[in-house]
């Protein structure tokens, strides 16, 4: 594999830095605000349903999450939730935009080692709001390691094929590193690429999927293990 790969792509959220735990905490706060309108399990289920319904029009990220929280709050309260409640929900979303995007331990050192010892082109492929993702990459201090940034509405076989074609390489010369088996790994394996799966400690319900073994798949428990894989 090492001699075939020309481009190594990295997911951003929950691969380079922690992200989902902030959304989990925000969801818990939202359930607290909505406690008068349903128990935590019911509120979480309603919010997730709203997010899935809105996926096609709002996509991923903080803005989509915030609008889905507000929509859910209005529906569950029968449009009676006070303005102060809506303001509190908006504040939860606003705070998410300031997440620190601090790289996981070993990430920067590993990227530096890979960039300095192997002739790979390193890029980022991530989902979410363009401005939010670009700002997080700047805050992380990792932007200098990547020659190209792709912020896409979703990660599908079609999207990965388009990226590979635009890079002027074959699928077998492409490696994706990420925490989501559903978004980062499975579609890349399906088009003939390689994947390194590094699970995060928390996974969004939408990203949970059945995993499988594959000749082009490697697994790592820690980002620093990449140096021994690629």
URMOPE-V866037 format. One record per pair of residues at least 12 apart in sequence whose ideal C-beta (glycine too) atoms are under 10 Angstrom apart, sorted by the first residue. I is the first residue (numbers start at 0). GAP is how many residues later the second one is. If there is no record, write none. Layout:
((I & GAP) (I & GAP))
//
This chain:
((0 & 171) (0 & 174) (0 & 193) (0 & 195) (0 & 214) (0 & 215) (0 & 217) (0 & 228) (0 & 229) (1 & 116) (1 & 118) (1 & 173) (1 & 227) (1 & 228) (3 & 166) (3 & 168) (3 & 169) (3 & 170) (3 & 171) (3 & 190) (4 & 113) (4 & 114) (4 & 115) (4 & 116) (4 & 164) (4 & 167) (4 & 168) (4 & 169) (4 & 170) (4 & 188) (4 & 189) (4 & 225) (5 & 113) (5 & 114) (5 & 115) (5 & 161) (5 & 162) (5 & 163) (5 & 164) (5 & 166) (5 & 167) (5 & 168) (5 & 169) (6 & 113) (6 & 114) (6 & 115) (6 & 116) (6 & 140) (6 & 141) (6 & 156) (6 & 157) (6 & 160) (6 & 161) (6 & 162) (6 & 166) (6 & 167) (6 & 168) (6 & 169) (6 & 186) (7 & 103) (7 & 106) (7 & 107) (7 & 110) (7 & 112) (7 & 113) (7 & 114) (7 & 115) (7 & 138) (7 & 166) (7 & 167) (7 & 168) (7 & 169) (7 & 186) (7 & 188) (7 & 218) (7 & 222) (8 & 111) (8 & 112) (8 & 113) (8 & 114) (8 & 115) (8 & 116) (8 & 117) (8 & 137) (8 & 139) (8 & 141) (8 & 151) (8 & 154) (8 & 155) (8 & 158) (8 & 165) (8 & 166) (8 & 167) (8 & 168) (8 & 169) (8 & 175) (8 & 179) (8 & 184) (8 & 186) (9 & 97) (9 & 101) (9 & 104) (9 & 112) (9 & 113) (9 & 114) (9 & 115) (9 & 116) (9 & 132) (9 & 135) (9 & 136) (9 & 165) (9 & 166) (9 & 167) (9 & 168) (9 & 174) (9 & 186) (9 & 188) (9 & 213) (9 & 216) (10 & 113) (10 & 114) (10 & 115) (10 & 116) (10 & 144) (10 & 165) (10 & 166) (10 & 167) (10 & 168) (10 & 169) (10 & 172) (10 & 173) (10 & 174) (10 & 187) (10 & 189) (11 & 89) (11 & 112) (11 & 113) (11 & 114) (11 & 115) (11 & 116) (11 & 121) (11 & 124) (11 & 125) (11 & 128) (11 & 130) (11 & 134) (11 & 137) (11 & 139) (11 & 166) (11 & 167) (12 & 47) (12 & 48) (12 & 86) (12 & 88) (12 & 113) (12 & 114) (12 & 115) (12 & 119) (12 & 120) (12 & 123) (12 & 165) (12 & 166) (12 & 167) (12 & 187) (12 & 191) (13 & 90) (13 & 164) (13 & 165) (13 & 166) (13 & 170) (13 & 184) (13 & 185) (13 & 186) (13 & 187) (13 & 188) (13 & 189) (13 & 190) (13 & 193) (14 & 89) (14 & 92) (14 & 109) (14 & 111) (14 & 161) (14 & 162) (14 & 163) (14 & 164) (14 & 165) (14 & 169) (14 & 181) (14 & 182) (14 & 183) (14 & 184) (14 & 185) (14 & 208) (15 & 85) (15 & 86) (15 & 87) (15 & 88) (15 & 91) (15 & 92) (15 & 95) (15 & 108) (15 & 110) (15 & 120) (15 & 121) (15 & 124) (15 & 126) (15 & 129) (15 & 130) (15 & 161) (15 & 162) (15 & 163) (15 & 207) (16 & 82) (16 & 83) (16 & 84) (16 & 85) (16 & 86) (16 & 87) (16 & 90) (16 & 119) (16 & 120) (16 & 122) (16 & 123) (16 & 125) (17 & 81) (17 & 82) (17 & 83) (17 & 84) (17 & 85) (17 & 86) (17 & 182) (17 & 183) (17 & 184) (18 & 77) (18 & 80) (18 & 82) (18 & 107) (18 & 109) (18 & 117) (18 & 160) (18 & 181) (18 & 183) (18 & 185) (19 & 159) (19 & 160) (19 & 180) (19 & 181) (19 & 182) (19 & 183) (19 & 184) (19 & 187) (20 & 78) (20 & 179) (20 & 180) (20 & 181) (21 & 40) (21 & 73) (21 & 74) (21 & 76) (21 & 77) (21 & 78) (21 & 180) (22 & 39) (22 & 42) (22 & 69) (22 & 73) (22 & 76) (22 & 179) (22 & 181) (23 & 178) (23 & 179) (23 & 180) (24 & 67) (24 & 70) (24 & 71) (25 & 36) (25 & 39) (25 & 40) (25 & 43) (25 & 63) (25 & 66) (25 & 67) (25 & 69) (25 & 70) (25 & 73) (26 & 13) (26 & 16) (26 & 17) (26 & 20) (26 & 21) (26 & 38) (26 & 42) (26 & 65) (26 & 177) (27 & 12) (27 & 15) (27 & 16) (27 & 64) (28 & 40) (28 & 59) (28 & 60) (28 & 62) (28 & 63) (28 & 66) (29 & 13) (29 & 14) (29 & 17) (29 & 35) (29 & 36) (29 & 38) (29 & 39) (29 & 40) (29 & 42) (29 & 43) (29 & 58) (29 & 59) (29 & 62) (29 & 63) (30 & 12) (30 & 13) (30 & 16) (31 & 56) (32 & 36) (32 & 40) (32 & 48) (32 & 51) (32 & 52) (32 & 53) (32 & 55) (32 & 56) (32 & 59) (33 & 12) (33 & 13) (33 & 35) (33 & 38) (33 & 39) (33 & 42) (33 & 43) (33 & 47) (33 & 51) (33 & 55) (35 & 40) (35 & 41) (35 & 44) (35 & 45) (35 & 49) (36 & 35) (36 & 36) (36 & 38) (36 & 39) (36 & 40) (36 & 41) (36 & 43) (36 & 44) (36 & 48) (37 & 34) (37 & 38) (37 & 39) (41 & 34) (42 & 26) (42 & 29) (42 & 30) (42 & 33) (43 & 28) (43 & 161) (44 & 27) (44 & 160) (45 & 22) (45 & 25) (45 & 26) (45 & 27) (45 & 29) (45 & 30) (46 & 18) (46 & 21) (46 & 22) (46 & 24) (46 & 25) (46 & 26) (46 & 29) (47 & 20) (47 & 24) (47 & 156) (47 & 157) (47 & 158) (48 & 19) (48 & 23) (48 & 26) (49 & 14) (49 & 15) (49 & 17) (49 & 18) (49 & 19) (49 & 20) (49 & 21) (49 & 22) (49 & 23) (49 & 25) (49 & 26) (50 & 13) (50 & 14) (50 & 16) (50 & 17) (50 & 18) (50 & 20) (50 & 21) (50 & 153) (50 & 154) (50 & 155) (51 & 16) (51 & 153) (51 & 154) (52 & 15) (52 & 18) (53 & 13) (53 & 14) (53 & 17) (53 & 18) (54 & 13) (54 & 98) (54 & 99) (54 & 151) (55 & 97) (55 & 98) (57 & 13) (57 & 71) (58 & 68) (58 & 69) (58 & 70) (58 & 93) (58 & 94) (58 & 95) (59 & 66) (59 & 67) (59 & 68) (59 & 69) (59 & 72) (59 & 73) (59 & 92) (59 & 93) (59 & 94) (59 & 95) (59 & 123) (59 & 144) (59 & 146) (60 & 35) (60 & 36) (60 & 65) (60 & 66) (60 & 67) (60 & 68) (60 & 69) (60 & 70) (60 & 71) (60 & 72) (60 & 90) (61 & 30) (61 & 31) (61 & 32) (61 & 33) (61 & 34) (61 & 35) (61 & 36) (61 & 37) (61 & 66) (61 & 67) (61 & 69) (61 & 70) (61 & 71) (62 & 30) (62 & 33) (62 & 34) (62 & 65) (62 & 66) (62 & 68) (62 & 69) (63 & 29) (63 & 64) (63 & 65) (64 & 27) (64 & 28) (64 & 31) (64 & 63) (64 & 139) (65 & 23) (65 & 24) (65 & 25) (65 & 26) (65 & 27) (65 & 28) (65 & 30) (65 & 31) (66 & 22) (66 & 23) (66 & 26) (67 & 25) (68 & 17) (68 & 20) (68 & 21) (68 & 23) (68 & 24) (69 & 15) (69 & 16) (69 & 19) (69 & 20) (69 & 23) (71 & 17) (72 & 12) (72 & 13) (72 & 15) (72 & 16) (73 & 12) (73 & 15) (95 & 36) (96 & 32) (96 & 34) (96 & 35) (96 & 38) (96 & 39) (97 & 37) (97 & 38) (97 & 41) (98 & 33) (98 & 36) (98 & 37) (98 & 40) (99 & 36) (99 & 39) (99 & 40) (100 & 31) (100 & 32) (100 & 34) (100 & 35) (100 & 36) (100 & 37) (100 & 38) (100 & 39) (100 & 40) (100 & 41) (101 & 37) (101 & 38) (101 & 39) (102 & 36) (102 & 37) (102 & 38) (102 & 39) (102 & 120) (103 & 94) (103 & 96) (103 & 118) (103 & 119) (103 & 120) (104 & 117) (104 & 118) (104 & 119) (105 & 116) (105 & 117) (105 & 118) (105 & 119) (105 & 120) (105 & 121) (106 & 33) (106 & 35) (106 & 38) (106 & 115) (106 & 116) (106 & 117) (106 & 119) (107 & 32) (107 & 33) (107 & 34) (107 & 36) (107 & 37) (107 & 115) (108 & 114) (108 & 115) (108 & 118) (109 & 35) (109 & 112) (109 & 113) (109 & 114) (109 & 115) (109 & 116) (109 & 117) (109 & 120) (110 & 31) (110 & 33) (110 & 34) (110 & 35) (110 & 112) (110 & 115) (110 & 116) (111 & 30) (111 & 32) (111 & 33) (112 & 111) (112 & 113) (112 & 114) (113 & 31) (113 & 63) (113 & 112) (113 & 113) (113 & 116) (114 & 29) (114 & 30) (114 & 31) (114 & 32) (116 & 110) (117 & 109) (117 & 112) (119 & 27) (119 & 55) (119 & 110) (120 & 25) (120 & 26) (120 & 27) (120 & 46) (120 & 48) (120 & 52) (120 & 53) (121 & 20) (121 & 23) (121 & 24) (121 & 25) (121 & 26) (121 & 55) (122 & 22) (122 & 23) (122 & 24) (122 & 25) (122 & 26) (122 & 27) (122 & 40) (122 & 44) (122 & 51) (122 & 53) (123 & 13) (123 & 18) (123 & 19) (123 & 21) (123 & 22) (123 & 23) (123 & 24) (123 & 25) (123 & 26) (123 & 27) (124 & 23) (124 & 24) (124 & 25) (124 & 26) (124 & 27) (124 & 30) (124 & 34) (124 & 35) (124 & 38) (124 & 51) (124 & 52) (124 & 53) (124 & 58) (124 & 59) (124 & 63) (125 & 23) (125 & 24) (125 & 25) (125 & 26) (125 & 29) (125 & 52) (125 & 57) (125 & 58) (126 & 23) (126 & 24) (126 & 25) (126 & 26) (126 & 27) (126 & 28) (126 & 32) (126 & 53) (126 & 56) (126 & 57) (127 & 23) (127 & 24) (127 & 25) (128 & 22) (129 & 19) (129 & 21) (129 & 22) (130 & 20) (131 & 19) (132 & 16) (132 & 17) (132 & 18) (132 & 19) (133 & 15) (133 & 17) (136 & 12) (136 & 14) (147 & 15) (147 & 18) (147 & 19) (149 & 12) (149 & 13) (149 & 16) (149 & 17) (151 & 31) (153 & 29) (153 & 33) (154 & 21) (154 & 23) (154 & 25) (154 & 27) (154 & 28) (154 & 29) (154 & 30) (154 & 31) (154 & 32) (154 & 33) (155 & 27) (155 & 30) (155 & 31) (155 & 34) (155 & 35) (156 & 14) (156 & 29) (156 & 30) (156 & 31) (156 & 32) (156 & 33) (156 & 34) (156 & 36) (157 & 29) (157 & 33) (158 & 24) (158 & 28) (159 & 14) (159 & 16) (159 & 24) (159 & 27) (159 & 28) (159 & 29) (159 & 30) (159 & 31) (159 & 32) (159 & 33) (160 & 13) (160 & 26) (160 & 27) (160 & 29) (160 & 30) (160 & 31) (160 & 32) (162 & 13) (162 & 25) (163 & 24) (163 & 27) (163 & 28) (163 & 29) (168 & 24) (169 & 21) (169 & 22) (169 & 23) (170 & 17) (170 & 18) (170 & 19) (170 & 20) (170 & 21) (170 & 22) (170 & 23) (170 & 45) (171 & 19) (171 & 20) (171 & 21) (171 & 22) (171 & 44) (172 & 19) (172 & 20) (172 & 21) (173 & 14) (173 & 17) (173 & 18) (173 & 19) (173 & 20) (173 & 21) (174 & 13) (174 & 18) (174 & 19) (174 & 20) (174 & 21) (174 & 41) (174 & 43) (174 & 51) (174 & 54) (174 & 55) (175 & 12) (175 & 13) (175 & 17) (175 & 18) (175 & 19) (175 & 20) (175 & 21) (176 & 17) (176 & 18) (176 & 19) (176 & 20) (176 & 21) (176 & 41) (176 & 43) (176 & 46) (176 & 49) (176 & 52) (176 & 53) (177 & 17) (177 & 18) (177 & 19) (177 & 20) (177 & 21) (177 & 22) (178 & 18) (178 & 19) (178 & 20) (178 & 21) (178 & 22) (178 & 23) (178 & 24) (178 & 28) (178 & 44) (179 & 17) (179 & 18) (179 & 19) (179 & 20) (179 & 23) (179 & 24) (179 & 26) (179 & 27) (179 & 28) (179 & 29) (180 & 14) (180 & 16) (180 & 18) (180 & 22) (180 & 26) (180 & 27) (180 & 28) (180 & 29) (180 & 30) (180 & 31) (180 & 36) (180 & 38) (181 & 21) (181 & 22) (181 & 24) (181 & 25) (181 & 26) (181 & 27) (181 & 28) (181 & 29) (182 & 21) (182 & 23) (182 & 24) (182 & 26) (183 & 12) (183 & 13) (183 & 14) (183 & 23) (184 & 12) (184 & 13) (184 & 24) (184 & 26) (184 & 27) (184 & 29) (184 & 31) (184 & 32) (184 & 33) (184 & 34) (185 & 23) (185 & 24) (185 & 25) (185 & 26) (185 & 28) (185 & 31) (187 & 26) (187 & 28) (187 & 29) (188 & 23) (188 & 25) (188 & 26) (188 & 27) (188 & 28) (189 & 24) (191 & 24) (192 & 23) (193 & 20) (193 & 21) (193 & 22) (193 & 23) (193 & 24) (193 & 35) (193 & 36) (194 & 19) (194 & 21) (194 & 22) (194 & 23) (194 & 24) (195 & 20) (195 & 21) (195 & 22) (195 & 23) (195 & 24) (195 & 27) (195 & 29) (195 & 30) (195 & 33) (195 & 34) (196 & 14) (196 & 20) (196 & 21) (196 & 22) (196 & 23) (197 & 20) (197 & 21) (197 & 22) (197 & 23) (197 & 24) (197 & 25) (197 & 27) (197 & 28) (198 & 12) (198 & 20) (198 & 21) (198 & 22) (217 & 12))
//
